[in-house]
Amino acid sequence: MKNRANPKKQTARPLSYLYAAALRSYLNGSGEPALRQAYEVGRSALSAGSGVLDMLQIHLTGQGDVLRKASTYQQTQKILKAAGEICLESLSPYEMAHRGFREANAALRHINERLEREAHRLARELHDEAGQLLAAVHLALEEATHDLPSHQKQRVDRVKELLSEIEGHLRRISHELRPLVLDDLGLGPAIRFLADGVAKRSGLTILAEDLAQERFPAHVELALYRIVQEALTNATKHSRARLVRIEIQRQEHSAVCSIRDDGEGFDSAAVIGGRRGQGLGLTGMRERANSLGGTLEIESVPGQGTLIFVRLPIGS
């Protein structure tokens, strides 16, 4: 079976001809039309998935084609100067794409911050107001059952047990909406509290012992907490894992976190590129890391579990 050609290599050759044509046109004094042609070469390369290094290769190839016709030192210098201007114009689509990416990240970060503020407000209301109402109900039941016969008190005791269960569920929901312990004690205690709750509800063994003791910036701690939270959700709902290990450390100017499970695993390239990745929340996890200038890598093979590795910058 013949090997398929690399689509980038297929694109690079004709684009280098167009690039050389734009350069020749610019040398002949066409000015703005030649610059627009160079811009279109860059836009076509970007649309084809070519990176900056691929674009520079197109530049070198096209420049080389034109330089072969130079017969004097002065012609060579003129070509090199013009090629530099054409190169800058051909790279402008990449610059605009980079700016768009930064603006999209800033918008995503702003949206996440607004969502977290709302979650914080709801968590406070659940914790404070709902807690106070339940406490008042407990006191009212105590007063109402003071003079009741013992057999009727037993029924009321059952109601009190249900109220206690509701109180526990509300505390858990409040914590998952916005872990107050994260603000007060830091990332390590918040992750352990989360892990204990997930382990009790799911029967999953979660080892969260190798966690950094130092405090990171608040936005970094929150992002890592949410990523770990989503990873644990995946481990309990999708991977059929029995064991999860969570590690968080500082490495130079970054906070790094790894979450590894022994579950079913999956074809990571197919899942991330397909529709199921959205169901696993992998896209959201990666976008959360990207919005802070970090990276999130996923390694998984069917039958061999999953590793999620996150690196977020924390400054010097």
Contacts in CASP RR format, 6 or more apart in sequence:
PFRMAT RR
TARGET T0000
AUTHOR 0000-0000-0000
METHOD contacts of the structure
MODEL  1
MKNRANPKKQTARPLSYLYAAALRSYLNGSGEPALRQAYEVGRSALSAGS
GVLDMLQIHLTGQGDVLRKASTYQQTQKILKAAGEICLESLSPYEMAHRG
FREANAALRHINERLEREAHRLARELHDEAGQLLAAVHLALEEATHDLPS
HQKQRVDRVKELLSEIEGHLRRISHELRPLVLDDLGLGPAIRFLADGVAK
RSGLTILAEDLAQERFPAHVELALYRIVQEALTNATKHSRARLVRIEIQR
QEHSAVCSIRDDGEGFDSAAVIGGRRGQGLGLTGMRERANSLGGTLEIES
VPGQGTLIFVRLPIGS
7 48 0 8 1.000
8 48 0 8 1.000
8 49 0 8 1.000
8 50 0 8 1.000
8 54 0 8 1.000
11 44 0 8 1.000
11 45 0 8 1.000
11 48 0 8 1.000
11 50 0 8 1.000
12 45 0 8 1.000
12 50 0 8 1.000
12 54 0 8 1.000
12 57 0 8 1.000
12 58 0 8 1.000
12 61 0 8 1.000
13 61 0 8 1.000
15 41 0 8 1.000
15 42 0 8 1.000
15 44 0 8 1.000
15 45 0 8 1.000
15 58 0 8 1.000
16 58 0 8 1.000
16 61 0 8 1.000
16 62 0 8 1.000
16 65 0 8 1.000
17 62 0 8 1.000
17 65 0 8 1.000
18 37 0 8 1.000
18 40 0 8 1.000
18 41 0 8 1.000
18 44 0 8 1.000
19 38 0 8 1.000
19 41 0 8 1.000
19 58 0 8 1.000
19 59 0 8 1.000
19 61 0 8 1.000
19 62 0 8 1.000
19 63 0 8 1.000
19 86 0 8 1.000
19 90 0 8 1.000
20 61 0 8 1.000
20 62 0 8 1.000
20 63 0 8 1.000
20 64 0 8 1.000
20 65 0 8 1.000
20 66 0 8 1.000
21 37 0 8 1.000
22 34 0 8 1.000
22 35 0 8 1.000
22 37 0 8 1.000
22 38 0 8 1.000
22 41 0 8 1.000
22 86 0 8 1.000
22 90 0 8 1.000
23 34 0 8 1.000
23 38 0 8 1.000
23 62 0 8 1.000
23 63 0 8 1.000
23 66 0 8 1.000
23 79 0 8 1.000
23 82 0 8 1.000
23 83 0 8 1.000
23 86 0 8 1.000
24 66 0 8 1.000
25 31 0 8 1.000
25 33 0 8 1.000
25 34 0 8 1.000
25 37 0 8 1.000
26 34 0 8 1.000
26 35 0 8 1.000
26 38 0 8 1.000
26 82 0 8 1.000
26 85 0 8 1.000
26 86 0 8 1.000
27 66 0 8 1.000
27 78 0 8 1.000
27 79 0 8 1.000
27 82 0 8 1.000
34 86 0 8 1.000
35 85 0 8 1.000
35 86 0 8 1.000
35 89 0 8 1.000
38 86 0 8 1.000
38 87 0 8 1.000
38 89 0 8 1.000
38 90 0 8 1.000
39 89 0 8 1.000
39 90 0 8 1.000
39 92 0 8 1.000
39 93 0 8 1.000
41 58 0 8 1.000
41 90 0 8 1.000
42 55 0 8 1.000
42 58 0 8 1.000
42 90 0 8 1.000
42 91 0 8 1.000
42 92 0 8 1.000
42 93 0 8 1.000
42 94 0 8 1.000
43 93 0 8 1.000
45 51 0 8 1.000
45 54 0 8 1.000
45 55 0 8 1.000
45 58 0 8 1.000
45 90 0 8 1.000
45 93 0 8 1.000
46 55 0 8 1.000
46 93 0 8 1.000
46 94 0 8 1.000
46 97 0 8 1.000
50 58 0 8 1.000
51 94 0 8 1.000
52 91 0 8 1.000
52 94 0 8 1.000
55 90 0 8 1.000
55 91 0 8 1.000
55 94 0 8 1.000
56 87 0 8 1.000
58 90 0 8 1.000
59 83 0 8 1.000
59 86 0 8 1.000
59 87 0 8 1.000
59 90 0 8 1.000
63 79 0 8 1.000
63 80 0 8 1.000
63 83 0 8 1.000
63 87 0 8 1.000
66 79 0 8 1.000
66 83 0 8 1.000
67 76 0 8 1.000
67 79 0 8 1.000
67 80 0 8 1.000
70 76 0 8 1.000
70 79 0 8 1.000
105 290 0 8 1.000
105 291 0 8 1.000
105 293 0 8 1.000
106 291 0 8 1.000
108 287 0 8 1.000
108 290 0 8 1.000
108 291 0 8 1.000
109 291 0 8 1.000
109 292 0 8 1.000
112 288 0 8 1.000
112 291 0 8 1.000
113 219 0 8 1.000
116 178 0 8 1.000
116 222 0 8 1.000
119 177 0 8 1.000
119 178 0 8 1.000
120 177 0 8 1.000
120 178 0 8 1.000
122 177 0 8 1.000
122 178 0 8 1.000
123 174 0 8 1.000
123 175 0 8 1.000
123 177 0 8 1.000
123 178 0 8 1.000
123 180 0 8 1.000
124 174 0 8 1.000
124 178 0 8 1.000
124 180 0 8 1.000
126 170 0 8 1.000
126 173 0 8 1.000
126 174 0 8 1.000
126 177 0 8 1.000
127 170 0 8 1.000
127 171 0 8 1.000
127 174 0 8 1.000
127 180 0 8 1.000
130 170 0 8 1.000
131 167 0 8 1.000
131 170 0 8 1.000
134 163 0 8 1.000
134 166 0 8 1.000
134 167 0 8 1.000
134 170 0 8 1.000
137 163 0 8 1.000
138 160 0 8 1.000
138 163 0 8 1.000
141 156 0 8 1.000
141 159 0 8 1.000
141 160 0 8 1.000
141 163 0 8 1.000
144 156 0 8 1.000
145 152 0 8 1.000
145 153 0 8 1.000
145 156 0 8 1.000
148 156 0 8 1.000
172 197 0 8 1.000
174 180 0 8 1.000
175 181 0 8 1.000
175 193 0 8 1.000
175 194 0 8 1.000
176 194 0 8 1.000
176 229 0 8 1.000
179 190 0 8 1.000
179 193 0 8 1.000
179 194 0 8 1.000
179 225 0 8 1.000
181 189 0 8 1.000
181 190 0 8 1.000
181 193 0 8 1.000
182 190 0 8 1.000
182 221 0 8 1.000
182 222 0 8 1.000
182 225 0 8 1.000
183 218 0 8 1.000
186 215 0 8 1.000
186 221 0 8 1.000
187 211 0 8 1.000
187 212 0 8 1.000
187 215 0 8 1.000
187 216 0 8 1.000
187 221 0 8 1.000
187 224 0 8 1.000
187 225 0 8 1.000
187 248 0 8 1.000
188 208 0 8 1.000
188 211 0 8 1.000
188 212 0 8 1.000
188 213 0 8 1.000
188 248 0 8 1.000
190 221 0 8 1.000
190 225 0 8 1.000
191 208 0 8 1.000
191 211 0 8 1.000
191 225 0 8 1.000
191 228 0 8 1.000
191 246 0 8 1.000
191 248 0 8 1.000
192 208 0 8 1.000
192 211 0 8 1.000
194 225 0 8 1.000
194 228 0 8 1.000
194 229 0 8 1.000
194 232 0 8 1.000
195 206 0 8 1.000
195 208 0 8 1.000
195 232 0 8 1.000
195 244 0 8 1.000
195 246 0 8 1.000
196 206 0 8 1.000
198 204 0 8 1.000
198 206 0 8 1.000
198 232 0 8 1.000
198 236 0 8 1.000
199 205 0 8 1.000
199 206 0 8 1.000
201 236 0 8 1.000
202 236 0 8 1.000
204 232 0 8 1.000
204 235 0 8 1.000
204 236 0 8 1.000
204 241 0 8 1.000
204 242 0 8 1.000
204 243 0 8 1.000
204 244 0 8 1.000
205 242 0 8 1.000
205 243 0 8 1.000
205 244 0 8 1.000
206 232 0 8 1.000
206 243 0 8 1.000
206 244 0 8 1.000
206 245 0 8 1.000
206 246 0 8 1.000
207 243 0 8 1.000
207 244 0 8 1.000
207 245 0 8 1.000
207 246 0 8 1.000
208 245 0 8 1.000
208 246 0 8 1.000
210 246 0 8 1.000
210 247 0 8 1.000
210 248 0 8 1.000
210 249 0 8 1.000
211 246 0 8 1.000
211 247 0 8 1.000
211 248 0 8 1.000
212 248 0 8 1.000
212 249 0 8 1.000
212 250 0 8 1.000
212 255 0 8 1.000
214 250 0 8 1.000
215 221 0 8 1.000
216 224 0 8 1.000
216 250 0 8 1.000
216 255 0 8 1.000
216 314 0 8 1.000
217 314 0 8 1.000
219 292 0 8 1.000
220 255 0 8 1.000
220 292 0 8 1.000
220 312 0 8 1.000
220 314 0 8 1.000
223 288 0 8 1.000
223 289 0 8 1.000
223 292 0 8 1.000
223 312 0 8 1.000
224 248 0 8 1.000
224 255 0 8 1.000
224 257 0 8 1.000
224 310 0 8 1.000
224 312 0 8 1.000
226 285 0 8 1.000
226 288 0 8 1.000
227 257 0 8 1.000
227 259 0 8 1.000
227 285 0 8 1.000
227 288 0 8 1.000
227 289 0 8 1.000
227 296 0 8 1.000
227 308 0 8 1.000
227 310 0 8 1.000
228 246 0 8 1.000
228 257 0 8 1.000
228 259 0 8 1.000
230 281 0 8 1.000
230 284 0 8 1.000
230 285 0 8 1.000
231 244 0 8 1.000
231 259 0 8 1.000
231 261 0 8 1.000
231 285 0 8 1.000
231 308 0 8 1.000
232 244 0 8 1.000
232 259 0 8 1.000
234 280 0 8 1.000
234 281 0 8 1.000
234 306 0 8 1.000
235 241 0 8 1.000
235 244 0 8 1.000
235 259 0 8 1.000
235 261 0 8 1.000
235 263 0 8 1.000
235 306 0 8 1.000
238 264 0 8 1.000
238 280 0 8 1.000
239 261 0 8 1.000
239 263 0 8 1.000
239 264 0 8 1.000
239 265 0 8 1.000
239 305 0 8 1.000
239 306 0 8 1.000
240 263 0 8 1.000
240 264 0 8 1.000
241 261 0 8 1.000
241 262 0 8 1.000
241 263 0 8 1.000
241 264 0 8 1.000
241 305 0 8 1.000
242 262 0 8 1.000
242 263 0 8 1.000
243 261 0 8 1.000
243 262 0 8 1.000
244 259 0 8 1.000
244 260 0 8 1.000
244 261 0 8 1.000
244 262 0 8 1.000
245 258 0 8 1.000
245 259 0 8 1.000
245 260 0 8 1.000
245 261 0 8 1.000
246 257 0 8 1.000
246 258 0 8 1.000
246 259 0 8 1.000
247 257 0 8 1.000
247 258 0 8 1.000
248 255 0 8 1.000
248 256 0 8 1.000
248 257 0 8 1.000
249 255 0 8 1.000
249 256 0 8 1.000
250 256 0 8 1.000
250 314 0 8 1.000
251 311 0 8 1.000
253 313 0 8 1.000
253 314 0 8 1.000
253 315 0 8 1.000
253 316 0 8 1.000
254 311 0 8 1.000
254 312 0 8 1.000
254 313 0 8 1.000
254 314 0 8 1.000
255 311 0 8 1.000
255 312 0 8 1.000
255 314 0 8 1.000
256 309 0 8 1.000
256 310 0 8 1.000
256 311 0 8 1.000
256 312 0 8 1.000
257 309 0 8 1.000
257 310 0 8 1.000
257 312 0 8 1.000
258 307 0 8 1.000
258 308 0 8 1.000
258 309 0 8 1.000
258 310 0 8 1.000
259 307 0 8 1.000
259 308 0 8 1.000
260 305 0 8 1.000
260 306 0 8 1.000
260 307 0 8 1.000
260 308 0 8 1.000
261 305 0 8 1.000
261 306 0 8 1.000
262 305 0 8 1.000
263 303 0 8 1.000
263 305 0 8 1.000
263 306 0 8 1.000
264 302 0 8 1.000
264 303 0 8 1.000
264 305 0 8 1.000
265 300 0 8 1.000
265 301 0 8 1.000
265 302 0 8 1.000
265 303 0 8 1.000
265 304 0 8 1.000
265 305 0 8 1.000
265 306 0 8 1.000
266 300 0 8 1.000
266 302 0 8 1.000
266 306 0 8 1.000
267 300 0 8 1.000
267 301 0 8 1.000
267 302 0 8 1.000
268 298 0 8 1.000
268 299 0 8 1.000
268 300 0 8 1.000
268 301 0 8 1.000
268 306 0 8 1.000
271 277 0 8 1.000
271 280 0 8 1.000
271 282 0 8 1.000
271 300 0 8 1.000
272 282 0 8 1.000
272 283 0 8 1.000
272 298 0 8 1.000
277 283 0 8 1.000
282 298 0 8 1.000
285 296 0 8 1.000
285 308 0 8 1.000
285 310 0 8 1.000
286 296 0 8 1.000
288 296 0 8 1.000
289 295 0 8 1.000
289 296 0 8 1.000
289 310 0 8 1.000
289 311 0 8 1.000
289 312 0 8 1.000
290 296 0 8 1.000
292 312 0 8 1.000
292 313 0 8 1.000
293 312 0 8 1.000
293 313 0 8 1.000
294 310 0 8 1.000
294 311 0 8 1.000
294 312 0 8 1.000
294 313 0 8 1.000
295 310 0 8 1.000
295 311 0 8 1.000
296 308 0 8 1.000
296 309 0 8 1.000
296 310 0 8 1.000
296 311 0 8 1.000
297 308 0 8 1.000
297 309 0 8 1.000
297 310 0 8 1.000
298 306 0 8 1.000
298 307 0 8 1.000
298 308 0 8 1.000
298 309 0 8 1.000
299 306 0 8 1.000
299 307 0 8 1.000
299 309 0 8 1.000
300 306 0 8 1.000
300 307 0 8 1.000
END
